[in-house]
Amino acid sequence: MVKRLLLCIPNQSVHYRGMNARPQVSIPLGILSIVAFLRENGWAGDVRVYDARLSASFTTTQEKGGRVTLFGDDEATMGKRIAEIAPDVIGISNMFSAQFPQALRMAEVAKQACPNAVVVMGGPHVSVFPEETLEQPCVDYVVVGEGEERMLALLRCLEAGETPAIPGVLGRPEDRRLLRDHPLVKVNFIKEVDDLPLPAYDMVDVERYFELQANGFSPRTREWGQRAVTMITSRGCPHRCTFCSIHATMGYRWRAHSPDYIRRHIALLRERYAIDFIHFEDDNLTHDSERYDRLLNILLELLPRLPWDTPNGVRGDGWTLERVRRTRESGCQYLAVAIESAVQNVLDKVVRKRLDLAQVDNLMVFTHQEGLRLMAFYVVGLPGERLEDIDATFRYALARYFRFGVWPGMNLAVALPGTELGRIVERDGLRDPSLPYAANQLTTSEFSPADIQKRFRRFQRLKILIFLWRSLTSWRDLRYNASLVWRYRSSIANEFRKAFGM
């Protein structure tokens, strides 16, 4: 009999074998959506949520691979908390490949604390490697893709004492036959996302998340809200950028919430939790321009305006001056646009992103004219790029920052599992597989990590000089940049040391 379900978020590794990461805490939307779906569909069991990050404590240990620093509860505390709750089923969420060892360790701790409990693991990494994850003795079931429907089906099978045979749920090696024969998209996805209830925010201490996010632990690099939330108004993306890993968990089909659903969601958050900022983190918020206009209508209805941004990035095409103006008027604090490369041939054949760079320049002109801040995402160091292509992207990013104030977010390529880039790199042996997944590990016939690092450091130095120049020549930039430096002084100091080799 399944009477109690515990859904868990593991602690985080913030330093391991030379890898440094900033601790990040945000409301776990995926888990809260699962809880709401279970309620909506009448599952009568007791559901609890345990987020091991919320203690915000740091623990440092010495392991074989080197010094390890963990953020959140230590293993003894996790084991005690799990044992006190005494769940029959324990679900563990793993959002990032780099944190998979921590999810696995939590599963081991859970098995030790409650030997008879069923341990289920889900998330992007697990969705890419379901069979490998299932081989771990501490994992009883793996959920691939979206978790709402699959977790409910699994719980009902366990309650009935039946052997689950659910597409996207693996409990035995032979369950592999329940997956689609596709290298990326192994399962089907929820067709009508409006059928999902609003996330069950009442299941967690929302105030604790606000407190931690406002004090430096937000996943966003520019967190201006004191009571900020993430909102996802659509799922999936029909585009096929080689480095993107979203398709394993959300698929290629773009599925959007209706204006009424979004309006109800915002009303709940504003009236019950007094939110003061929204981060729209859809993978493709502006895929449908008319639907985006309807979203703006909702935001323009709000009085006073609710500030918002798009830290996950939007497309650079489909913009008009009027659309940019309405975006600013609706409360947008900044847009992030995903450009990737300044070389059209690289975009077309290497990144495989259907994007016309001329339209991106139009967006920059429009935002500059309207006074709407814009930042841009770039990625360099991809197999198929030449050094001259990489240099062109660096020059383009700096020129647009100098001319239009478009802040350049430069990323060095990471061959994440479950991506087309990951398969290319594995097939051609372009990275050392013994290393944890990190940026700038690829070696091709055109460049080495040292080549990329040399250019990246020069880019960082020039970016800092432009930052200083814009701060000294624009009162608006001076106020904004001074606030940015003060809020993120430790991170900025670290970037300064990297850029100048200090």
N, C-alpha and C positions, 0 to 999 in steps of 0.2 A: 504494500500500500504506500502511495506517495502522498504524504501529508504536508511536507515542507520543502520549498525550493529556495535555495540561496544563490543569488547571482552576484558574482564577484569581479572586481577590478584589481589586478595585482599591484604591488609596489613597483617602482621604476628603478632601473639601473641608470645612473647619471654619470658614472665613470667606470669604464671597463676596458682594459687593454689599450689604453690611449684614447678611447672614444669618450668624448665629453658631450653631455646633453643637458639642456636646461630643464629642470623639473617642470612638468606641465599638468595642470588640473583643470578639468571642465566638467560640467554636468554630463553624465554618461547617457546620451540620448538613445543609443541603441538598446541598452538594457531597459531604460524606462519605457521605450516603445514595446518591448516584449512583455513587460509587466502589464501595460495597459491592454495589450491584445489578449492576454490570458484572462484578465478581468472581463473584458468585453464579451468573450466567448464562454464565460461561465465556469472557468476552472476554479474549483472550490478550495484548493489548497492554500496554505499560508506561504506568502512570498516575502522574502527579505532581500535587501541589497547591502552589500559590504564593499566599500571602497577603501582599500588599504592605503591609498595615498593621503587620505584626509588628515592624518596625524601630522603630516609635513615634517617628520623627523628624518634625520640623516644617520645612516649606519655605515661604517667603513670596515671592511674585512680584507684579509689577504688570502687570495686563492691562487691556484696553480698558474692561471693566466695573468696574474698581477693584482694590483689593488682594485677593489670593487667598492663603489659607494652607492648605496641604495637610498631612495627617497620614499618615505612612508613607513608603515609598520614593519618590524623585523619578523623573522620566521616564527619565533616563539609567540609573539603577539598574534600573528595571523592564525596560528594553530589554536590558540586559546579562544579567539573570537569564533572561529568556525565550530569548535567543539561545544561552546556555550549555546550556539544556535541549533546544533544537532540536526542538520538538514538531511533529507533523504536523497535529494538530488542537488548537486553543486554545479552551477554553470560558470565558466570562467571566460571572460572576454579578453582577447588579445588583438589590439589594434595595429601594432607595428611589428615588423619582422625583427627589428633590433631589440625589441622587448620580449620576444618569444621565450628566451630562457627564464625570464621572471614568471611568465604565465605557467610554464612547465614546472617551475619550482613551487608555485602556489598549488598546482594540482598534486604534487607530491606531498606537500604539507597537509592538504585537505584529506588525502587518503590516509595519512598517519593519524590525523585528528578524528576522522570518521571512517573507519575501514569499510563499513557496509554501505556507504553512500555511493551513488552513481555520479561519476565526474564527467561532465560534458564540456567541450571546449569549442569556441567559435571565434570568428574574426577573419580579417584579410589573409594573414599568413596561413592559418589553418585551412582556409578555403582554397589556397594554392597547393598546399601539401597535406591533403586530408589523410592519405594512406600512411605517410611517414609519421604524422602526428598520432594516428591510431596505434602505431607500433609501440608507443610509450606505455609502460605498464600502468602508469597513474591515470591514463585517459581511457574511459569506457566508451564514449561516443564523441563523434566530431560532427558539427553542424556546418554545412557549406552554404555560403551566400547569406541571404536575409534570414533572420532568426525567428521572426514572429510566428509564422505558420508552422515551421518545423519544430520549434520548442513545444508548442501546444500538442502537435501530433505525437511527439516523443513521450511527453508526460502521460498522455492517454493510453499509449501502448504499455508503458511501464505500470500504470495503474491496473490495466486489464491482465497483466502478466503475459502479454504477447511479445513475440520477437519482432521488433520494429522492422518494417520494410518500407521506408519513407525515402523518396528521392531527395538526395541532399543530406541524409543522415547516415553516417557510417558507424557501425558497431562491430562489424566483422570484416575481414578482408574481402569476402565475397560480395559485400554491399557495394563494391566498386561498380558493379553492373547497374546500379541505380543512378549513376552519374552520366551525364552526356559525354559523348566522345568529342570533346572540344578542348584545345590546349588552354584556353582561358576561361570560357564560360561553361561551367560543368553542371549548372542547374538552371531551372526556370525561375522567374521572379514574379512578385506580386504585380498583377496587371493594373489594378485600380488602387493607387496609394491613398485615395480619399476614404477607402474602406477601413483604413487604420485609425484607431482612436488617437486623441492627443496624448503625448507622453505623460506618464504617471509621475509628475514632479513631486507629488506629495510623499513619494517613497524615499526621498533623500533629504538631507539637511541642506536645502538650497542656500541658506544664509552662510554656511561654511564654505560652499563653493564661491560665493560672491567675495567673501573675505580673502580667500587664498588667491583668487584671480586678480583682485585689486591690489594685492601686495606682492606682485612679481611672479606668480606662478601660472599666469594665463598662457595658453598655447599661442596666442597672438603676439606678434612682435610689437604691435602698436595697440595697446589696450587702454582706451580712453574712458571706458565706462567703469563705474563703481559697482554696478549691478548688471553686468553684461551677460547675455546669453547667446548661444549658437542656435541658429534655426536653419533647417534644411527643407526647402520647399519643393524639391524634386529629387528624383533618383535616376541614376544611369547617365550614360553619355554615348552618343552614336559615333563619336570621333575615335580615331585609332592611333593616338600619339604613342610612339614606341616605348616611352619610359613610364607611361601611366599604368597604375595597378588597380584602378577602381573597378574594372570590368569583372574581376573575379567575384566581387561581393555585390555589385550593383547592376552589372550587365550593360549591354550596348543600347537597349531600348530606353529612351528618355521618357520618364513617367512623372507627371507634375501634379501637385496639389491644386485644387480649385481655389479661386479667390475667396470663396466663403470659408473654406477650411483654414486658409492663411489668416483671414480676418478673425476667426474664432481663436486661433492659436495666439495671435498677438494680444487679443483682448484678455485671454486667460493670464498671460505672463505680465501684462501691464497692471491688471486689476488686483491679482492675487499676490504677485511678487514684486511689484513696483520696479520693473526693469527700467534701465535708463540707456540701454544700447543693445543693438542686435548685430551679430555677425552672420550674414547670409553666407553659408559655406556649401552651397550646392556645387556640384562638379561642373554644372553648365547652367548657371542662373539665367543667362540671356540667350539660350538656344532658340527660343521662340520669342521674337521681338514683341509681337502683339501681347503675348502672355506677360512679358516683362512690363509692358505699359500698364497692364491691369494691376500688377503688383505695385507699381508707382501710384496708381489711383488710390489703393488702400492706404499707402503711407502718407499720401497727401491729405487724406481724410483726418488723420490724427492731429489733434490739437491738445497740448503743444506738440510740435514735431518730435519724433523719436529718432535720435541719431543712429546711423547704421553704416556698415561698410561691407566689402566683399573680399576678405583676406585669402580666400581660396582661388581667387582670380575669375575673370569673365573673358569672353571672347573679344577680340579687337575689331570685329566687323559688325555690320548692322546698326551702327550708331549714326544719329543725326544730331545737328546742333540742338534741336528742340528736345530730343530725348536726353541729351546731356544736361540741358537746362532743368528739365523736370526732375532728373535724378538729383541734382544739387538742391533744388527747392524742396524735395521730399525728405531731406535730412541726411543725405549721404555725406559722410566725412571724407572718404576717399574710395576710389575704385582701384582695384588691382587687375591688370590686364596680362594675360598669359601670351607672350610673344614668342618665346623660346629662342629663335635665331633671327639675325638680321639679314640672312642670306636666303632668298626665296627658294633657291635650289635645295638647300639644306632642309628648309621647312617641308618642301614637297616630297623629297626622296629619302631623307634621313629621319626627320621627326615624323613625317607623314601626317602633318597637320594641314588641313585645308583652310588656309588663311592667306589673304592678300595683304601684303605689308603696306600697300598704299592706303588701304582702309584704316590700318592702325595709325598711320600718320594723321589721317583725318580726325581720329579720336583724340590724339594728342593736341591738335590745334583747337578742337572744340572745348576740351577740358581746360586748356590754358586760357582760352577766351572767357570761359564762364567762371574761372576761379575755383574749379573743382580739382582737388588734389588727385594725382594719378601716380601709381607705382607700377612697375613692369617686371614680370618674371622672365628670366632668360635661363637657358641651360647650355653649357658648353662641355666639350670632351666626349662627344658621342661617336661611336664607330661610324665611319663614313665621312666625318668632318675632316677638313684639312686645316692646317695651322692658320692659313690665310682666312679661312671662314671664321675661325674662332677669333682672330684679331679683328675681323670686320664686325662681329657681334659686340666685342668690347668697345670699339670705336662708336658704333651706333648707340649703345646704351649711354655712354658718356656724353655724346653730342645731344641726345634728347634730354638728358638731365640738365645740361648747361643751358639749352635753348628754351625748353618747355617746363623744366622743373619736374620731369618724370623720374621719380626715384628708382634707380636700377637695382632690382633684387637678383643678383647673379648667383646661379646655382651650378655646382660642378656635378656632372652626371653620376648617378647612382644606379647600378643595375639591379633593381629590386626584383625579388622572386615574383613570378607570375606575370611579368611584362615581356613584351616582344624584345626589348633591349636585354633583359635578363637571359632569354633564350639565345640571342645572338652572342652574347658575351660567353655564356657557358659552352656553346657549340664551338666557338673559335678560340677558346682558352685565353680570354683577354684580361682576366683578373686572377689573383691568387685566391683560391677557394678557402684557404685556411683563415683568411681575414674576415672579421665581422663586416657586414654590409656598411659601407661608408662612401663618401664622395671622393672622386679623383683617384680611383684605383685602377683605371683602365689603361692598358698599353696597346696601341695599334701601330701599324706601319707608318702612320703619319705623325704620331706624337706619343710622349711618355707622360706620366704624372708630373715629372719635373718640368717639362715644357709648359704644362697647364698652370702649375703653381707659380712659375716665374711670371707669366702673363697676368695671372689673377692678382698677385701682389701689386704689380704695377697698376692694374685697374683700381684696386682698393686705394692706393695712394692718390691717384687722380680724382677718384670719387670724393675723398675727404677734402681735397683742395677745392673742388667745385662746391661742396657743402659749405665750406668756409666762405667762399666768394659770394654765394647766394645769400648767406646769412648776413654779410656785411653790406650788401647792395639792395636788400629788400627788407623793409620793416616787417612785412607779413611773414617772410621766411625766417627772420631773426626770432620772432616770438614763437613760432611753431618749432623751430629747430632747438631753441633754448629749452623748451619744455620737453622735447624728445630726448635731448642729452641728459637732462636732469632725471627723467624717469628711468632711462636705460643706461645710466652712466657706467655700470660695471660691464655690460655687454659691449658698449661702444669703446670703452677702454681696451677691452680684449681685442676687438677688431682693429683698433689703432696699433696695438703691439704687433699683430700679425702683419699688417700692411707695411710697417716700417722695420720689421725684423727685430723688434725689441724683446 
